[in-house]
């Protein structure tokens, strides 16, 4: 249920033309960014290669009865085909891997010092030199790989099953009309023009100018002495902070301008940090229910149009990094900064204002679509829009913003962990 504001705010004359200009500029920026995302490589091929490497490393420790489930076909042949199909994008290690998989025993090359501690390359070098598979295999490494492989398959599968069960339960309660009523949605008494200035003006236009003007020189000065991948990871944190700051400051100014006597007891944004336990329950349930829908959306997208590419560059950084500090910085951005800022803007301010003026259903769809567009990736637009709808429904059903932040952080954290498992 949407609770209307006690009074309708009005817009000063200067706001409307400024909002129109901001909306036009944001539209151009997003369109250019979405088109440009088509030229960015997809992370899917890298994920497939990593999955097959893990399968090949784990194969000796996987019981015969589970080979078909965990390993599938011959991982050596599948990995060789995957590497041969993307020779233009192979890094130095993958080129060595391709050479070891396709070479004859008599032609087996020596490993460079930088690769002599790589367990898969060491094993394949031993096998290529004529060694027996079980002799060349390191059981401890193989067992660890089998565990990682099992987790990378079992956890998403169990999440999908759990999510489907919860969705069926919700559907059954809806049919029986036994669902608990949603609490009132009380948002800030702002206008649609305010939201255009916040999202289009602050989140898109000012950030698009601020990142190259402020963030890039700042990143260069602060990271010049750092080696890769720490340099790139710290750059991600700084650039995201510069991108988020204008929107936060604009929203802060908008909220401070509202009459204090109309401020709800739980605040304009309904953060409601307590009780934490119920917030965590709402977040976990929301995450479970949205997981199968997002995965189905991604699967249908690939089946209908193929892999459109344009993956988030952050995914490539995580996949390619082995540095603990770099991974910690990337995790901080994905699990802390992004959920806090994005939920503040899209479910804290935008969703309630849209719901008050357009109704709950249009507000859920429109806020989710803008959330998906904000990530400027054609390939991720549909799945992220579905995720945004799930987050919006958690906001409406709980009447709180904090569960949305937890759910968003949980989604990003599990995605991050899945990448690390590979």
C-alpha positions, -999 to +999 in steps of 0.1 A: +000+000+000+013+034-009+006+062+016+002+096-001+021+126+012+002+150+033+008+178+008+019+179-028+053+196-032+057+221-060+086+228-083+103+262-087+103+274-123+141+268-128+138+231-119+118+220-150+141+232-178+171+220-158+154+186-155+146+185-192+183+192-201+195+166-176+171+140-190+182+146-226+219+145-216+214+113-196+195+097-224+224+104-248+250+092-222+231+059-216+225+053-253+262+058-262+272+036-232+248+008-241+260+008-278+296+009-266+290-020-243+284-042-274+321-038-281+331-050-247+339-087-245+316-111-226+329-127-195+311-159-204+340-175-224+364-168-196+340-184-171+337-215-193+375-218-196+379-214-158+351-240-153+368-265-176+402-259-160+387-266-126+370-298-139+403-310-154+422-304-122+395-320-101+389-351-123+412-375-106+395-370-072+359-371-085+343-405-078+333-424-110+296-422-101+298-384-100+320-378-131+290-372-153+274-347-129+305-327-119+329-331-147+307-339-177+325-350-208+362-352-212+373-319-196+406-321-215+389-321-249+363-295-239+390-272-225+411-276-257+382-267-279+373-237-257+409-224-259+412-230-297+379-211-302+392-179-285+429-178-294+427-140-299+418-134-263+442-158-246+467-145-220+502-159-217+492-186-192+463-198-214+487-199-244+510-222-224+479-243-214+469-246-251+504-256-260+505-284-234+470-297-243+478-299-280+515-309-280+529-344-284+549-359-255+582-356-273+576-319-280+566-310-244+580-275-236+596-266-203+576-243-181+588-208-175+597-199-138+565-179-134+544-210-142+563-236-122+539-233-092+508-235-113+493-270-104+474-275-136+503-266-158+527-287-138+505-317-141+499-313-178+536-308-184+543-340-165+517-359-185+529-344-218+564-357-210+550-392-208+541-394-171+511-414-158+480-394-149+479-406-113+517-401-108+515-365-122+485-357-101+488-339-067+460-355-047+457-326-023+453-300-051+429-323-069+407-328-039+406-291-032+396-285-068+369-312-066+355-294-035+354-261-053+339-276-083+312-293-062+304-260-044+303-240-077+276-264-090+257-274-058+252-239-043+235-223-074+214-255-079+203-255-042+195-218-044+173-223-075+155-251-059+149-232-027+138-201-046+113-221-067+098-236-035+094-201-020+079-188-052+054-217-053+045-210-017+040-173-023+018-182-053-003-206-032-008-180-005-018-155-032-044-179-046-058-186-011-056-149-003-036-155+029-007-132+021+002-107+049-008-071+039+021-049+029+029-020+053+024+015+041+051+029+018+062+063+030+088+080+009+102+115+007+077+142-004+096+149-036+084+154-072+091+135-104+112+165-114+133+160-083+138+124-093+149+134-128+174+158-113+186+131-088+189+102-112+196+118-146+214+149-133+234+136-103+237+099-110+243+101-147+253+135-161+274+149-132+290+116-126+298+112-163+317+145-162+332+140-127+347+106-134+370+117-162+377+151-148+381+142-111+385+105-107+409+097-135+436+122-125+430+112-088+434+075-097+465+082-117+482+102-089+472+077-061+480+045-079+511+053-100+533+034-076+511+004-074+514-027-095+486-044-113+460-056-102+461-034-071+462-003-093+430-013-111+412-024-079+419+009-061+409+027-093+375+010-092+369+021-056+379+057-063+359+059-095+328+044-079+331+068-050+333+098-073+304+085-093+282+080-062+290+113-044+269+137-066+238+117-063+242+114-025+248+151-021+218+160-043+195+137-024+208+150+009+200+186-002+165+176-014+157+159+019+170+187+040+147+211+021+116+191+031+094+204+060+107+187+092+071+186+107+061+162+079+090+139+084+078+103+093+090+089+126+110+062+107+126+088+084+120+098+048+137+067+035+124+042+060+158+027+067+146+009+098+178-008+107+162-027+136+153-055+140+182-069+121+170-105+122+138-098+103+157-077+078+181-106+071+151-129+067+135-107+042+168-103+023+175-140+022+140-149+011+140-121-016+174-133-029+162-169-031+130-160-049+147-137-075+176-161-082+157-186-104+139-158-123+171-139-130+189-171-141+159-180-164+160-145-179+197-149-187+192-183-201+164-172-224+184-142-235+213-164-246+190-188-263+171-161-282+198-137-292+231-154-282+256-139-259+253-101-264+286-094-246+291-062-227+299-078-193+308-056-163+346-051-164+346-057-126+339-094-134+370-097-155+391-081-128+378-106-102+384-135-125+419-124-134+431-114-099+450-135-074+461-106-052+443-107-018+443-069-014+430-063-049+402-088-043+394-071-009+391-037-026+369-052-054+347-070-028+343-038-008+331-020-039+307-047-049+294-058-015+294-025+005+295+006-017+273-005-045+244-018-024+244+012-001+244+038-029+222+021-054+195+011-029+196+047-015+188+061-049+166+035-066+146+019-037+150+046-011+140+077-031+129+068-066+106+039-059+084+056-033+081+088-053+071+069-084+047+047-064+030+078-049+024+093-084+021+063-108+011+034-086+030+005-071+032-017-102+045+010-127+069+021-100+084-013-096+088-018-133+102+017-141+125+019-111+139-016-120+144-007-157+163+025-147+183+003-123+192-020-151+200+009-175+223+025-149+248-004-153+252+004-190+254-031-203+233-045-230+241-081-220+231-075-183+201-052-189+174-078-187+187-098-158+195-067-138+160-053-145+145-085-131+168-082-101+157-046-096+121-058-096+129-083-069+146-056-048+116-033-053+092-060-041+112-066-010+111-028-003+073-028-007+066-060+012+089-052+041+082-014+043+120-010+050+150+000+030+176-020+050+165-054+038+170-042+002+206-032+010+212-066+026+196-085-003+217-065-028+249-071-008+240-108-006+235-110-044+268-093-051+287-113-024+275-147-037+283-137-073+318-126-061+323-159-042+312-179-072+338-162-093+365-169-067+355-206-067+364-207-104 
